[in-house]
Every structure is written in structure tokens, then in C-alpha cells.
Amino acid sequence: MSVKISIQDEAHTHIKLAQEWDQVLTRVRTIPQFKDFLHPLSYSTLFRNLPDSGHVVVINIHEDHSDSLILTSSAEGPLHIALPDFSSRIADDLYHDLKILLHNSKIQSQGDRNNTGCRSHLHKRASVADILHQLWSFVVKPILNSLEYSCFDNSFTLFLRLTLLLKQPASNLPHIWWCATGPLTFLPIHAAGIYTSTASPGVYNKLSDFAVSSYIPIISFLVKIKQNAEQINIKKLDC
């Protein structure tokens, strides 16, 4: 009986604390500068703080397909790009293969060796080149094509592309901020490409040929970056 009473008391205590928390938040949000305190950022706020150039790419993984959402400051709204050939199962397989490859190369941390070492002799695993090839084919290439980054160059456009690359450093390439989910967060999207000797001449097959990549954990991270940059610029002006 006493146990039941203590559980009820604990439940009432939690309810009371939750109510007090809501009341405190309500009072805080009456202050103009804190009206959005602990609220998720609105799309309009996120959109205003997008980078002036480049693209923010959010990738959501599902058990039988994936989708990407492209955010660009110059666009009126988000662009949806379907990734029908990439699923959570494929991402999991690539992640496990990569862990085993890192383990076999003595790069992986000691903490994961017991989990993956025993599997390395059971199956013939993909090489790093295979993993990067699949990331390119199933994830990166469809996105670049939809964003009109030409992945199929003839000899003339190859000449133009090489000329541009010689005239401008990699830092002047378009910038892509990748916001991945699930096991894709552990895979090297920035290195996606075809690195085999059979790659066709005159065809660009690596993400690094088209854009500079960065990773962000959540989109709102860009808001903090922009706000910090503005504060730094203000301090410089004050000096």
C-alpha cells in the first residue's frame, strides 16, 4: 500500500513540476526579446539565416527509400528530391562495412573491435571505393543532377571545366552543407565518387569536383553561425 502511495505522490510531483515549468516559460515569453524562448525556430527564421550562396541539403532515410530537402536562400521554398534507390538498410550495410574496413586497417577504436572483428571473416566486404561509389550513385549524383550540376561532360565542357578549375581555387566552388540522419551521419558523403581506373575520361565523378562540403548536425546550427559572424563584425566595427 505504501508503495502505491509513493508512486502516486511521485506522479503528482511530476505533474506539479511540469505545470510550474509551463508557467515559468509563459512568463519568460512575455518579455519581447524572449517571445520564442525554447520554441523551435520557424521556417521563416531558418530561411532568413540560410547562407547567401550554396545549398543546405537535408537527407531523411526511410526503410525502403530516402528523401532530400534542398534549402537555398535564392529559392522561394524548399526543393524535394527523391532518392528511391537508397534506404536505411543500404546505409546500415555501408556503415558496417566501413567499420570493418577501418578495423582491419587498425584505425578503428578499441571499443568497437569486439563488435566487428568477428564478422570480418564471414563475408567479403565492400572496399572503401565501393562504399564511395554507392554514396555517389544513390545519394550525391541524383542531388547534383537535380541542382543542375552537370555530371556528364563532353570534351568541350571538360575543357571549360578544367579552365575554370585552373583559374579559381576550390574555395570558390559552390558550397553544400550536408545535414544527414541515421547511419548516413557516419558515412563520408564529402568523399563520394568513383575512384576506379574505369571511370570515363571527361566525366566528373567526385563530389569534390563540383562543390565544397561541410556538415551540420541540425539546420538551426546555421542560424548560430550567422549570428556569431554578425556579432564578430559588429565588434570589428566598434574597434
ABEGO torsion letter per residue (X at the ends): XAAAAAAAAAAAAAAAAAAAAAAAAAAAAABAAAAABGBBBBAAAAAAABBABEBBBBBBBBAABBBBBBBBAABABBBBBBBAABBAAAAAAAAAAAAAAAAAAGABBAAAAAAAAAAAAABBBBBAAAAAAAAAAAAAAAAAAAAGBBABBBAAAAAAAAAAAAABBAAABBBBBBBBBEAAAABBAAABEBABAABBBGBBABAAAABBBBBBABAAAAAAAAAAAAAAAAAAAAX
